[in-house]
Amino acid sequence: MRHLRQVQMYAVNEGVEWMILTNGQVWQAYHLTGGLPVIVNLAFEVDLLGPEPLEAKADKMFFLHREALKRRRIDEL
């Protein structure tokens, strides 16, 4: 939770609406909605070593790909 608060402060200061936290195994994508109070929602989580099917993991991770980000596909979440 400490790491989420830290990245949230960076995002608010830089005007960024998407935040990614990872330890290499678990990837979490959060959406930040500015205002008072700031609202942070977990959009998705992928555990690369978890039991979820590989195709489902790849589908989620695609949202972090450069082309998907350029086309703002992550906003669909």
Order of alpha helices (4+ residues) and beta strands (2+ residues): alpha-beta-beta-beta-alpha-alpha
